[in-house]
Structures are given as structure tokens and as C-alpha cells.
Amino acid sequence: MSILVPRQRTIGVRLSEAEYAELERFCVESGARSISDLARIAISRYLNRDTEESSLALAVNQNAAQVKELEEKIARLSSEIAVLRTGSLAGAGPIEG
């Protein structure tokens, strides 16, 4: 796969042998093409976390509003059912058994 965006800047990080081995293992498990790609993805996600958190918060708020609306509808329907039951029982007369 060719690099679509030319990379001109580099950063360096010192790792212990154990840290590097763990990073290599994670790179293979995650399917990243290289440790550089994995690092770029991780950095990008870290830098964009506020946007992702905002999107998640918006979705949660929308779902909460929908749940509240459904709760109100259920309460209204429950009241209507109670009224209907009371009305039909009052007009039915005594129950013989």
C-alpha cells in the first residue's frame, strides 16, 4: 500500500526490550501495517478524543431524551388503560359466579 500523505516529521521514543516486544505483539494482533502506523493511529485517536467524546455525549443525550419521551407515553397509556378499565367495570354490573 502506498503512502498517500508524505511523512516528513519524525518523533523518537525510548522503550525497554519488554515494552518493545509488547508493542510488536500488539501491532501484529491489531493488524497495523507497522509500529509507525500503530503509533500514528494511537496519537490521532488521542488528539481527537474530545471530538469522539462529544459525539458520544450527544448520542447519549439523544437516547436519554427518547427514553424520557417513551416513559411519558407509557405513563399516559397506563392512565388511559386505567380509565378504560374503571369505566368498563362500572358499567358491567355485578359479576355473578
N, CA, C and O atoms as CSV, one atom per row, in Angstrom:
chain,resi,resn,atom,element,x,y,z
A,1,MET,N,N,0.854,-1.181,0.000
A,1,MET,CA,C,0.000,0.000,0.000
A,1,MET,C,C,0.899,1.244,0.000
A,1,MET,O,O,1.813,1.339,0.818
A,2,SER,N,N,0.656,2.168,-0.881
A,2,SER,CA,C,1.480,3.369,-0.962
A,2,SER,C,C,1.045,4.381,0.099
A,2,SER,O,O,-0.093,4.379,0.567
A,3,ILE,N,N,1.976,5.225,0.450
A,3,ILE,CA,C,1.685,6.270,1.422
A,3,ILE,C,C,0.995,7.411,0.685
A,3,ILE,O,O,1.561,7.994,-0.240
A,4,LEU,N,N,-0.225,7.724,1.096
A,4,LEU,CA,C,-0.999,8.762,0.432
A,4,LEU,C,C,-0.563,10.150,0.868
A,4,LEU,O,O,-0.625,11.102,0.090
A,5,VAL,N,N,-0.122,10.261,2.116
A,5,VAL,CA,C,0.332,11.542,2.640
A,5,VAL,C,C,1.825,11.413,2.932
A,5,VAL,O,O,2.224,10.593,3.759
A,6,PRO,N,N,2.648,12.209,2.267
A,6,PRO,CA,C,4.083,12.099,2.534
A,6,PRO,C,C,4.394,12.451,3.981
A,6,PRO,O,O,3.899,13.451,4.501
A,7,ARG,N,N,5.198,11.646,4.618
A,7,ARG,CA,C,5.587,11.866,6.020
A,7,ARG,C,C,6.961,12.529,6.038
A,7,ARG,O,O,7.917,12.014,5.458
A,8,GLN,N,N,7.050,13.680,6.713
A,8,GLN,CA,C,8.311,14.406,6.733
A,8,GLN,C,C,8.857,14.599,8.137
A,8,GLN,O,O,10.041,14.897,8.295
A,9,ARG,N,N,8.032,14.439,9.153
A,9,ARG,CA,C,8.464,14.667,10.530
A,9,ARG,C,C,8.589,13.338,11.247
A,9,ARG,O,O,7.866,12.386,10.951
A,10,THR,N,N,9.511,13.282,12.191
A,10,THR,CA,C,9.693,12.064,12.981
A,10,THR,C,C,9.709,12.406,14.457
A,10,THR,O,O,10.040,13.524,14.852
A,11,ILE,N,N,9.345,11.422,15.264
A,11,ILE,CA,C,9.480,11.544,16.713
A,11,ILE,C,C,10.199,10.297,17.195
A,11,ILE,O,O,10.197,9.272,16.514
A,12,GLY,N,N,10.802,10.382,18.347
A,12,GLY,CA,C,11.521,9.235,18.893
A,12,GLY,C,C,11.077,8.945,20.318
A,12,GLY,O,O,10.775,9.847,21.098
A,13,VAL,N,N,11.048,7.667,20.626
A,13,VAL,CA,C,10.655,7.230,21.965
A,13,VAL,C,C,11.582,6.096,22.371
A,13,VAL,O,O,11.837,5.187,21.580
A,14,ARG,N,N,12.083,6.142,23.583
A,14,ARG,CA,C,12.914,5.047,24.076
A,14,ARG,C,C,12.035,4.055,24.831
A,14,ARG,O,O,11.232,4.440,25.680
A,15,LEU,N,N,12.200,2.768,24.509
A,15,LEU,CA,C,11.435,1.712,25.154
A,15,LEU,C,C,12.378,0.637,25.658
A,15,LEU,O,O,13.464,0.437,25.115
A,16,SER,N,N,11.950,-0.047,26.700
A,16,SER,CA,C,12.710,-1.202,27.157
A,16,SER,C,C,12.463,-2.343,26.174
A,16,SER,O,O,11.554,-2.264,25.347
A,17,GLU,N,N,13.266,-3.402,26.258
A,17,GLU,CA,C,13.058,-4.558,25.386
A,17,GLU,C,C,11.662,-5.142,25.593
A,17,GLU,O,O,10.995,-5.517,24.628
A,18,ALA,N,N,11.216,-5.220,26.858
A,18,ALA,CA,C,9.895,-5.780,27.158
A,18,ALA,C,C,8.782,-4.902,26.581
A,18,ALA,O,O,7.802,-5.415,26.040
A,19,GLU,N,N,8.932,-3.583,26.696
A,19,GLU,CA,C,7.927,-2.667,26.146
A,19,GLU,C,C,7.849,-2.796,24.625
A,19,GLU,O,O,6.762,-2.807,24.048
A,20,TYR,N,N,9.013,-2.893,23.989
A,20,TYR,CA,C,9.040,-3.001,22.528
A,20,TYR,C,C,8.426,-4.321,22.072
A,20,TYR,O,O,7.672,-4.360,21.100
A,21,ALA,N,N,8.751,-5.393,22.775
A,21,ALA,CA,C,8.182,-6.698,22.426
A,21,ALA,C,C,6.662,-6.671,22.566
A,21,ALA,O,O,5.953,-7.214,21.720
A,22,GLU,N,N,6.166,-6.050,23.613
A,22,GLU,CA,C,4.725,-5.920,23.816
A,22,GLU,C,C,4.102,-5.078,22.704
A,22,GLU,O,O,3.014,-5.393,22.222
A,23,LEU,N,N,4.776,-4.027,22.304
A,23,LEU,CA,C,4.293,-3.171,21.222
A,23,LEU,C,C,4.247,-3.935,19.900
A,23,LEU,O,O,3.289,-3.803,19.139
A,24,GLU,N,N,5.276,-4.730,19.628
A,24,GLU,CA,C,5.281,-5.546,18.413
A,24,GLU,C,C,4.130,-6.550,18.428
A,24,GLU,O,O,3.451,-6.730,17.417
A,25,ARG,N,N,3.907,-7.202,19.567
A,25,ARG,CA,C,2.828,-8.174,19.699
A,25,ARG,C,C,1.482,-7.500,19.448
A,25,ARG,O,O,0.644,-8.027,18.717
A,26,PHE,N,N,1.282,-6.338,20.054
A,26,PHE,CA,C,0.029,-5.609,19.874
A,26,PHE,C,C,-0.145,-5.173,18.426
A,26,PHE,O,O,-1.258,-5.196,17.902
A,27,CYS,N,N,0.923,-4.785,17.788
A,27,CYS,CA,C,0.887,-4.350,16.389
A,27,CYS,C,C,0.394,-5.494,15.509
A,27,CYS,O,O,-0.461,-5.291,14.647
A,28,VAL,N,N,0.924,-6.687,15.720
A,28,VAL,CA,C,0.513,-7.855,14.939
A,28,VAL,C,C,-0.948,-8.188,15.219
A,28,VAL,O,O,-1.715,-8.447,14.292
A,29,GLU,N,N,-1.339,-8.184,16.499
A,29,GLU,CA,C,-2.713,-8.529,16.877
A,29,GLU,C,C,-3.727,-7.529,16.332
A,29,GLU,O,O,-4.836,-7.910,15.958
A,30,SER,N,N,-3.358,-6.267,16.286
A,30,SER,CA,C,-4.296,-5.233,15.836
A,30,SER,C,C,-4.360,-5.119,14.314
A,30,SER,O,O,-5.253,-4.466,13.775
A,31,GLY,N,N,-3.421,-5.749,13.629
A,31,GLY,CA,C,-3.430,-5.709,12.168
A,31,GLY,C,C,-2.814,-4.458,11.580
A,31,GLY,O,O,-2.977,-4.190,10.390
A,32,ALA,N,N,-2.104,-3.682,12.396
A,32,ALA,CA,C,-1.442,-2.478,11.879
A,32,ALA,C,C,-0.318,-2.898,10.933
A,32,ALA,O,O,0.303,-3.944,11.124
A,33,ARG,N,N,-0.061,-2.080,9.915
A,33,ARG,CA,C,0.986,-2.400,8.939
A,33,ARG,C,C,2.376,-2.300,9.542
A,33,ARG,O,O,3.299,-3.006,9.133
A,34,SER,N,N,2.514,-1.411,10.525
A,34,SER,CA,C,3.825,-1.209,11.146
A,34,SER,C,C,3.633,-0.553,12.504
A,34,SER,O,O,2.542,-0.090,12.839
A,35,ILE,N,N,4.697,-0.521,13.269
A,35,ILE,CA,C,4.639,0.166,14.560
A,35,ILE,C,C,4.403,1.653,14.333
A,35,ILE,O,O,3.718,2.297,15.128
A,36,SER,N,N,4.962,2.205,13.258
A,36,SER,CA,C,4.728,3.619,12.948
A,36,SER,C,C,3.248,3.886,12.702
A,36,SER,O,O,2.696,4.858,13.217
A,37,ASP,N,N,2.603,3.020,11.909
A,37,ASP,CA,C,1.165,3.186,11.663
A,37,ASP,C,C,0.380,3.090,12.964
A,37,ASP,O,O,-0.525,3.886,13.213
A,38,LEU,N,N,0.731,2.112,13.789
A,38,LEU,CA,C,0.052,1.945,15.066
A,38,LEU,C,C,0.210,3.196,15.933
A,38,LEU,O,O,-0.752,3.659,16.546
A,39,ALA,N,N,1.422,3.737,15.980
A,39,ALA,CA,C,1.679,4.945,16.773
A,39,ALA,C,C,0.897,6.138,16.209
A,39,ALA,O,O,0.333,6.927,16.968
A,40,ARG,N,N,0.866,6.268,14.875
A,40,ARG,CA,C,0.120,7.361,14.249
A,40,ARG,C,C,-1.368,7.266,14.577
A,40,ARG,O,O,-2.006,8.270,14.897
A,41,ILE,N,N,-1.915,6.056,14.496
A,41,ILE,CA,C,-3.334,5.845,14.807
A,41,ILE,C,C,-3.612,6.193,16.264
A,41,ILE,O,O,-4.589,6.877,16.569
A,42,ALA,N,N,-2.747,5.720,17.167
A,42,ALA,CA,C,-2.943,5.982,18.599
A,42,ALA,C,C,-2.865,7.476,18.899
A,42,ALA,O,O,-3.673,7.997,19.669
A,43,ILE,N,N,-1.909,8.159,18.304
A,43,ILE,CA,C,-1.756,9.600,18.526
A,43,ILE,C,C,-2.968,10.345,17.962
A,43,ILE,O,O,-3.492,11.259,18.600
A,44,SER,N,N,-3.403,9.956,16.781
A,44,SER,CA,C,-4.563,10.606,16.166
A,44,SER,C,C,-5.803,10.434,17.033
A,44,SER,O,O,-6.555,11.384,17.249
A,45,ARG,N,N,-6.011,9.222,17.525
A,45,ARG,CA,C,-7.171,8.980,18.399
A,45,ARG,C,C,-7.068,9.800,19.674
A,45,ARG,O,O,-8.065,10.339,20.153
A,46,TYR,N,N,-5.872,9.895,20.220
A,46,TYR,CA,C,-5.682,10.684,21.442
A,46,TYR,C,C,-5.988,12.153,21.180
A,46,TYR,O,O,-6.651,12.805,21.987
A,47,LEU,N,N,-5.516,12.666,20.074
A,47,LEU,CA,C,-5.735,14.076,19.752
A,47,LEU,C,C,-7.195,14.370,19.428
A,47,LEU,O,O,-7.660,15.489,19.647
A,48,ASN,N,N,-7.921,13.386,18.913
A,48,ASN,CA,C,-9.321,13.578,18.531
A,48,ASN,C,C,-10.297,13.070,19.576
A,48,ASN,O,O,-11.497,12.997,19.313
A,49,ARG,N,N,-9.812,12.720,20.746
A,49,ARG,CA,C,-10.688,12.121,21.768
A,49,ARG,C,C,-11.783,13.075,22.220
A,49,ARG,O,O,-12.880,12.622,22.547
A,50,ASP,N,N,-11.529,14.373,22.251
A,50,ASP,CA,C,-12.566,15.324,22.655
A,50,ASP,C,C,-13.735,15.303,21.675
A,50,ASP,O,O,-14.896,15.366,22.079
A,51,THR,N,N,-13.419,15.215,20.391
A,51,THR,CA,C,-14.463,15.150,19.363
A,51,THR,C,C,-15.263,13.862,19.520
A,51,THR,O,O,-16.492,13.875,19.443
A,52,GLU,N,N,-14.562,12.748,19.741
A,52,GLU,CA,C,-15.237,11.460,19.911
A,52,GLU,C,C,-16.093,11.465,21.173
A,52,GLU,O,O,-17.214,10.956,21.171
A,53,GLU,N,N,-15.560,12.041,22.251
A,53,GLU,CA,C,-16.318,12.108,23.499
A,53,GLU,C,C,-17.546,12.990,23.331
A,53,GLU,O,O,-18.607,12.688,23.878
A,54,SER,N,N,-17.411,14.084,22.576
A,54,SER,CA,C,-18.547,14.968,22.328
A,54,SER,C,C,-19.623,14.244,21.527
A,54,SER,O,O,-20.812,14.378,21.814
A,55,SER,N,N,-19.202,13.476,20.520
A,55,SER,CA,C,-20.151,12.709,19.719
A,55,SER,C,C,-20.862,11.671,20.571
A,55,SER,O,O,-22.070,11.472,20.443
A,56,LEU,N,N,-20.109,11.016,21.436
A,56,LEU,CA,C,-20.704,10.016,22.323
A,56,LEU,C,C,-21.679,10.674,23.291
A,56,LEU,O,O,-22.772,10.155,23.518
A,57,ALA,N,N,-21.296,11.808,23.860
A,57,ALA,CA,C,-22.178,12.522,24.784
A,57,ALA,C,C,-23.460,12.958,24.078
A,57,ALA,O,O,-24.543,12.877,24.658
A,58,LEU,N,N,-23.346,13.416,22.842
A,58,LEU,CA,C,-24.521,13.821,22.073
A,58,LEU,C,C,-25.449,12.629,21.851
A,58,LEU,O,O,-26.663,12.751,22.007
A,59,ALA,N,N,-24.888,11.487,21.491
A,59,ALA,CA,C,-25.695,10.284,21.271
A,59,ALA,C,C,-26.381,9.848,22.563
A,59,ALA,O,O,-27.550,9.463,22.547
A,60,VAL,N,N,-25.666,9.907,23.668
A,60,VAL,CA,C,-26.254,9.533,24.958
A,60,VAL,C,C,-27.394,10.475,25.313
A,60,VAL,O,O,-28.447,10.029,25.769
A,61,ASN,N,N,-27.198,11.754,25.111
A,61,ASN,CA,C,-28.255,12.734,25.405
A,61,ASN,C,C,-29.482,12.517,24.525
A,61,ASN,O,O,-30.614,12.630,24.994
A,62,GLN,N,N,-29.258,12.208,23.259
A,62,GLN,CA,C,-30.384,11.942,22.358
A,62,GLN,C,C,-31.145,10.702,22.807
A,62,GLN,O,O,-32.376,10.691,22.811
A,63,ASN,N,N,-30.412,9.660,23.184
A,63,ASN,CA,C,-31.059,8.441,23.663
A,63,ASN,C,C,-31.816,8.694,24.959
A,63,ASN,O,O,-32.909,8.162,25.152
A,64,ALA,N,N,-31.252,9.493,25.839
A,64,ALA,CA,C,-31.923,9.809,27.105
A,64,ALA,C,C,-33.231,10.560,26.836
A,64,ALA,O,O,-34.238,10.316,27.501
A,65,ALA,N,N,-33.213,11.454,25.878
A,65,ALA,CA,C,-34.430,12.193,25.526
A,65,ALA,C,C,-35.483,11.254,24.957
A,65,ALA,O,O,-36.667,11.389,25.266
A,66,GLN,N,N,-35.065,10.310,24.131
A,66,GLN,CA,C,-36.008,9.340,23.575
A,66,GLN,C,C,-36.592,8.449,24.669
A,66,GLN,O,O,-37.785,8.147,24.652
A,67,VAL,N,N,-35.767,8.033,25.608
A,67,VAL,CA,C,-36.242,7.206,26.718
A,67,VAL,C,C,-37.257,7.984,27.551
A,67,VAL,O,O,-38.294,7.443,27.935
A,68,LYS,N,N,-36.958,9.254,27.831
A,68,LYS,CA,C,-37.891,10.076,28.606
A,68,LYS,C,C,-39.228,10.213,27.874
A,68,LYS,O,O,-40.292,10.123,28.487
A,69,GLU,N,N,-39.162,10.429,26.566
A,69,GLU,CA,C,-40.382,10.551,25.771
A,69,GLU,C,C,-41.192,9.247,25.826
A,69,GLU,O,O,-42.414,9.277,25.968
A,70,LEU,N,N,-40.513,8.121,25.713
A,70,LEU,CA,C,-41.205,6.830,25.789
A,70,LEU,C,C,-41.813,6.599,27.171
A,70,LEU,O,O,-42.923,6.081,27.288
A,71,GLU,N,N,-41.083,6.985,28.212
A,71,GLU,CA,C,-41.620,6.846,29.576
A,71,GLU,C,C,-42.901,7.665,29.739
A,71,GLU,O,O,-43.866,7.206,30.351
A,72,GLU,N,N,-42.903,8.884,29.185
A,72,GLU,CA,C,-44.097,9.734,29.262
A,72,GLU,C,C,-45.272,9.112,28.505
A,72,GLU,O,O,-46.408,9.148,28.977
A,73,LYS,N,N,-44.996,8.546,27.336
A,73,LYS,CA,C,-46.053,7.892,26.565
A,73,LYS,C,C,-46.602,6.675,27.306
A,73,LYS,O,O,-47.811,6.445,27.316
A,74,ILE,N,N,-45.720,5.900,27.922
A,74,ILE,CA,C,-46.154,4.726,28.689
A,74,ILE,C,C,-47.025,5.156,29.856
A,74,ILE,O,O,-48.052,4.533,30.125
A,75,ALA,N,N,-46.631,6.204,30.548
A,75,ALA,CA,C,-47.424,6.702,31.678
A,75,ALA,C,C,-48.804,7.160,31.199
A,75,ALA,O,O,-49.813,6.880,31.846
A,76,ARG,N,N,-48.843,7.863,30.065
A,76,ARG,CA,C,-50.115,8.331,29.508
A,76,ARG,C,C,-51.003,7.145,29.121
A,76,ARG,O,O,-52.198,7.146,29.418
A,77,LEU,N,N,-50.433,6.143,28.467
A,77,LEU,CA,C,-51.192,4.961,28.074
A,77,LEU,C,C,-51.680,4.178,29.300
A,77,LEU,O,O,-52.799,3.664,29.314
A,78,SER,N,N,-50.835,4.096,30.316
A,78,SER,CA,C,-51.238,3.411,31.555
A,78,SER,C,C,-52.435,4.108,32.183
A,78,SER,O,O,-53.357,3.450,32.665
A,79,SER,N,N,-52.426,5.427,32.180
A,79,SER,CA,C,-53.557,6.194,32.724
A,79,SER,C,C,-54.815,5.946,31.907
A,79,SER,O,O,-55.895,5.756,32.466
A,80,GLU,N,N,-54.679,5.947,30.600
A,80,GLU,CA,C,-55.831,5.711,29.736
A,80,GLU,C,C,-56.389,4.298,29.937
A,80,GLU,O,O,-57.605,4.108,29.942
A,81,ILE,N,N,-55.523,3.330,30.100
A,81,ILE,CA,C,-55.959,1.951,30.348
A,81,ILE,C,C,-56.701,1.863,31.678
A,81,ILE,O,O,-57.733,1.200,31.780
A,82,ALA,N,N,-56.172,2.533,32.688
A,82,ALA,CA,C,-56.827,2.530,34.000
A,82,ALA,C,C,-58.213,3.149,33.912
A,82,ALA,O,O,-59.157,2.640,34.517
A,83,VAL,N,N,-58.348,4.243,33.164
A,83,VAL,CA,C,-59.647,4.892,32.996
A,83,VAL,C,C,-60.603,3.957,32.263
A,83,VAL,O,O,-61.764,3.827,32.651
A,84,LEU,N,N,-60.129,3.316,31.220
A,84,LEU,CA,C,-60.974,2.389,30.465
A,84,LEU,C,C,-61.421,1.206,31.325
A,84,LEU,O,O,-62.576,0.786,31.265
A,85,ARG,N,N,-60.503,0.678,32.117
A,85,ARG,CA,C,-60.859,-0.442,32.996
A,85,ARG,C,C,-61.900,-0.021,34.020
A,85,ARG,O,O,-62.869,-0.742,34.258
A,86,THR,N,N,-61.705,1.128,34.618
A,86,THR,CA,C,-62.639,1.625,35.626
A,86,THR,C,C,-64.003,1.864,34.998
A,86,THR,O,O,-65.025,1.514,35.589
A,87,GLY,N,N,-64.034,2.447,33.828
A,87,GLY,CA,C,-65.274,2.731,33.132
A,87,GLY,C,C,-66.010,1.453,32.731
A,87,GLY,O,O,-67.232,1.388,32.859
A,88,SER,N,N,-65.299,0.447,32.255
A,88,SER,CA,C,-65.956,-0.781,31.820
A,88,SER,C,C,-66.411,-1.606,33.022
A,88,SER,O,O,-67.417,-2.311,32.935
A,89,LEU,N,N,-65.708,-1.534,34.113
A,89,LEU,CA,C,-66.125,-2.265,35.319
A,89,LEU,C,C,-67.348,-1.611,35.932
A,89,LEU,O,O,-68.221,-2.307,36.452
A,90,ALA,N,N,-67.431,-0.278,35.883
A,90,ALA,CA,C,-68.568,0.423,36.487
A,90,ALA,C,C,-69.842,0.150,35.704
A,90,ALA,O,O,-70.921,0.071,36.292
A,91,GLY,N,N,-69.736,0.006,34.400
A,91,GLY,CA,C,-70.925,-0.207,33.584
A,91,GLY,C,C,-71.278,-1.680,33.430
A,91,GLY,O,O,-72.324,-1.980,32.854
A,92,ALA,N,N,-70.474,-2.605,33.907
A,92,ALA,CA,C,-70.708,-4.015,33.688
A,92,ALA,C,C,-71.707,-4.618,34.650
A,92,ALA,O,O,-72.273,-5.676,34.374
A,93,GLY,N,N,-71.927,-3.968,35.761
A,93,GLY,CA,C,-72.839,-4.521,36.758
A,93,GLY,C,C,-72.134,-5.574,37.610
A,93,GLY,O,O,-70.930,-5.792,37.474
A,94,PRO,N,N,-72.895,-6.221,38.487
A,94,PRO,CA,C,-72.277,-7.184,39.390
A,94,PRO,C,C,-71.831,-8.427,38.633
A,94,PRO,O,O,-72.462,-8.853,37.666
A,95,ILE,N,N,-70.749,-8.984,39.092
A,95,ILE,CA,C,-70.206,-10.207,38.493
A,95,ILE,C,C,-70.835,-11.394,39.208
A,95,ILE,O,O,-70.739,-11.493,40.431
A,96,GLU,N,N,-71.469,-12.285,38.482
A,96,GLU,CA,C,-72.091,-13.466,39.076
A,96,GLU,C,C,-71.151,-14.632,38.958
A,96,GLU,O,O,-70.447,-14.772,37.958
A,97,GLY,N,N,-71.133,-15.458,39.955
A,97,GLY,CA,C,-70.208,-16.555,39.901
A,97,GLY,C,C,-70.731,-17.850,40.276
A,97,GLY,O,O,-70.000,-18.840,40.255
